[in-house]
Each structure stands twice: as C-alpha cells, then as structure tokens.
Amino acid sequence: MTAARKSAKAVCATCEIFASEIPSTPRPSAIVAREERDGRIPPLSAGSPSPLRLGQMTDSCRIVALGGLGEVGKNMTAYECDGSVVVVDAGLAFPRDEHLGVDLVLPDFGYLRERADMIKAVVLTHGHEDHVGSLPYLMREVPIPEVWATRLTLGLIKSKLDEHGLLRAAE
C-alpha cells in the first residue's frame, strides 16, 4: 500500500472501507468489473464506449459552486460545458441572529447573469427551501428556459412562483 493511500485511509473512513477494492493503478475496467460483480449495472457490450470516455470532460467544462459550500443553505451549482449552462438547485439560507433586518440570504447570481444566454435549465433536486427558495429571485434576474424537477417538487414551487407573480412566466 502506498503512502498516499495510507494517508487517505486516515482521513476518510469511506476510503478505508473500500481500500481492498481499489487497484494500485486506477483502471476504469476494474471499476466496471466491481459494479458488474455487484449486479448494479449490466456488462458492457463489445461495441459500447468505455466508462472513461462516457465520463470524460472536455477542456471547456467547469463546475461552479455558487452557494452551499461550507454553509447550510444557498445550494446552487452551475455546470458549464460546451457553451451551455445547467444550474442544479436554487436555494436560499435564513439569516442568523446577527443579521438584523435581513429576511433571506440568496446565492450570488452574478456568474449566471454574465452567462444568461447560455442557461438551458434549472434542475431542482428536491423541494426544501435551501434547494428551491431562491428560484423566484433568480427568475427575476435571469431568463430560465426550463425548470426540471419531480412532480412533487414542481407542485411545491408552483405556489411560490404564483406568490411572486411568476407562475405564468414559468408555465
């Protein structure tokens, strides 16, 4: 076992659990073999692209966390690739006691305002305020072509958009 792997085990319990399955040289074929053995995915056919090619990113891709890192709330991440942006979640945070007079804390929409013409959709993972609460505010600042979510989540945000006078724009 290498020194790097020993330090990873000391830092992360998950790494320690799966350490016996990690090949010394990471190989996509080893990952596929493990998943096939566990029955989670069917075997790849001879003509299928390799997992490495399926998950490979081009130089023009980036993931930008606009909120939600190192804090509770304001979950929002932009995935930009080949001239398109998909936003995952549009959350807000509630102010702390020291934020007198502040009702809501929103993520910084500046990155999205600069790329407004590139935005293809907002994907909402679930209906909690820290994941959907800033959607009406985002829609006021940036045109959102589509919102993708489960029926339950769409039902939860429908009343929120109606409250903000944005329901017609969203339909």
C-alpha positions as CSV (number, residue, x, y, z in Angstrom):
1,M,0.0,0.0,0.0
2,T,1.4,3.4,-0.9
3,A,1.9,6.3,1.5
4,A,-0.7,8.3,-0.3
5,R,-3.3,5.6,0.2
6,K,-2.4,5.3,3.9
7,S,-2.9,9.0,4.4
8,A,-6.3,8.8,2.6
9,K,-7.4,6.0,4.9
10,A,-6.5,8.1,7.9
11,V,-8.6,11.0,6.6
12,C,-11.7,9.2,5.2
13,A,-13.5,6.2,6.7
14,T,-15.2,5.5,3.4
15,C,-11.8,5.1,1.7
16,E,-10.8,2.6,4.4
17,I,-13.9,0.5,3.8
18,F,-13.2,0.2,0.0
19,A,-9.4,0.2,0.2
20,S,-9.2,-3.5,-0.6
21,E,-11.1,-2.9,-3.9
22,I,-9.0,0.0,-5.1
23,P,-6.5,-1.1,-7.7
24,S,-3.0,0.2,-7.3
25,T,-3.3,1.9,-10.7
26,P,-6.8,3.2,-11.2
27,R,-8.4,1.4,-14.2
28,P,-11.9,2.0,-15.5
29,S,-12.1,-1.7,-16.3
30,A,-11.6,-2.5,-12.6
31,I,-14.5,-0.2,-11.6
32,V,-16.8,-1.7,-14.2
33,A,-15.8,-5.2,-13.1
34,R,-16.6,-4.4,-9.5
35,E,-20.0,-2.9,-10.4
36,E,-20.8,-5.9,-12.7
37,R,-19.9,-8.3,-9.9
38,D,-22.2,-6.5,-7.5
39,G,-25.0,-6.6,-10.1
40,R,-25.5,-2.8,-10.2
41,I,-25.0,-2.4,-13.9
42,P,-25.2,-4.8,-16.8
43,P,-22.0,-5.8,-18.5
44,L,-20.8,-3.6,-21.3
45,S,-21.2,-5.0,-24.8
46,A,-18.2,-5.2,-27.1
47,G,-19.3,-2.1,-29.0
48,S,-20.0,0.1,-26.0
49,P,-17.8,3.1,-25.3
50,S,-15.5,2.7,-22.3
51,P,-16.6,4.3,-19.0
52,L,-13.6,6.6,-19.2
53,R,-15.0,8.1,-22.5
54,L,-18.5,8.3,-21.1
55,G,-17.4,10.4,-18.1
56,Q,-14.6,12.3,-19.7
57,M,-14.9,16.1,-19.7
58,T,-13.6,18.3,-22.4
59,D,-11.4,21.3,-21.6
60,S,-14.5,23.6,-22.0
61,C,-16.3,22.1,-19.0
62,R,-16.5,23.6,-15.5
63,I,-18.4,23.2,-12.3
64,V,-19.0,26.3,-10.3
65,A,-20.5,26.2,-6.8
66,L,-22.5,29.4,-6.4
67,G,-23.5,28.6,-2.8
68,G,-23.9,25.8,-0.4
69,L,-20.2,25.0,0.2
70,G,-19.1,25.3,3.8
71,E,-22.5,26.6,4.8
72,V,-26.1,25.4,5.4
73,G,-28.3,26.6,2.6
74,K,-27.9,28.6,-0.6
75,N,-27.4,25.3,-2.5
76,M,-26.7,26.3,-6.2
77,T,-24.2,24.8,-8.6
78,A,-23.7,25.7,-12.3
79,Y,-22.4,23.1,-14.7
80,E,-21.0,24.7,-17.8
81,C,-19.9,22.7,-20.8
82,D,-19.5,23.5,-24.5
83,G,-21.4,26.8,-24.3
84,S,-24.3,25.6,-22.2
85,V,-25.1,26.0,-18.5
86,V,-27.3,23.8,-16.4
87,V,-28.0,25.0,-12.9
88,V,-28.6,22.4,-10.1
89,D,-30.7,23.8,-7.3
90,A,-31.6,27.4,-6.5
91,G,-31.6,27.6,-2.7
92,L,-31.6,30.2,-0.1
93,A,-30.5,30.5,3.5
94,F,-32.1,32.0,6.5
95,P,-30.3,34.8,8.4
96,R,-28.5,34.2,11.7
97,D,-29.3,36.3,14.8
98,E,-26.6,38.8,13.9
99,H,-28.2,39.6,10.6
100,L,-30.8,42.0,12.0
101,G,-33.4,43.2,9.4
102,V,-32.4,40.5,6.8
103,D,-35.2,38.2,5.7
104,L,-33.4,35.9,3.3
105,V,-29.9,35.2,2.2
106,L,-29.5,34.5,-1.6
107,P,-26.6,33.0,-3.6
108,D,-24.6,35.3,-5.8
109,F,-26.3,35.3,-9.2
110,G,-23.5,37.3,-10.9
111,Y,-22.0,34.3,-12.7
112,L,-25.4,33.4,-14.1
113,R,-26.2,36.9,-15.1
114,E,-23.0,37.0,-17.1
115,R,-24.0,33.8,-18.9
116,A,-27.8,34.3,-19.1
117,D,-27.9,33.4,-22.8
118,M,-26.1,30.1,-22.1
119,I,-28.5,28.8,-19.4
120,K,-30.5,25.8,-20.7
121,A,-32.3,24.8,-17.5
122,V,-32.5,24.7,-13.7
123,V,-32.7,21.2,-12.2
124,L,-34.2,21.1,-8.7
125,T,-33.2,18.0,-6.6
126,H,-36.0,18.4,-4.0
127,G,-38.4,20.9,-2.6
128,H,-36.6,22.1,0.5
129,E,-36.1,25.9,0.8
130,D,-32.3,25.5,0.8
131,H,-32.6,24.0,-2.7
132,V,-35.6,25.9,-4.3
133,G,-36.1,29.0,-2.2
134,S,-34.2,31.5,-4.5
135,L,-35.8,30.3,-7.7
136,P,-38.3,33.2,-7.9
137,Y,-35.5,35.7,-7.3
138,L,-33.3,34.0,-9.9
139,M,-36.1,34.0,-12.5
140,R,-36.5,37.8,-12.0
141,E,-32.8,38.4,-12.8
142,V,-32.1,35.7,-15.4
143,P,-34.3,34.1,-18.1
144,I,-34.8,30.4,-17.3
145,P,-35.9,28.4,-20.3
146,E,-36.9,25.3,-18.4
147,V,-37.2,24.0,-14.8
148,W,-36.7,20.3,-14.3
149,A,-37.9,18.6,-11.1
150,T,-40.1,15.8,-9.8
151,R,-43.9,16.4,-9.8
152,L,-43.8,16.9,-6.0
153,T,-41.1,19.5,-6.2
154,L,-42.8,21.3,-9.1
155,G,-46.0,21.3,-7.0
156,L,-44.2,22.9,-4.1
157,I,-42.6,25.6,-6.2
158,K,-45.8,26.4,-8.2
159,S,-47.3,28.2,-5.2
160,K,-44.0,30.0,-4.6
161,L,-43.9,31.2,-8.2
162,D,-47.5,32.3,-8.0
163,E,-46.9,34.3,-4.9
164,H,-44.1,36.2,-6.7
165,G,-46.2,36.7,-9.9
166,L,-44.0,34.4,-11.9
167,L,-46.3,31.4,-12.5
168,R,-47.4,32.5,-16.0
169,A,-43.8,33.1,-17.0
170,A,-42.9,29.6,-15.7
171,E,-45.7,27.8,-17.5
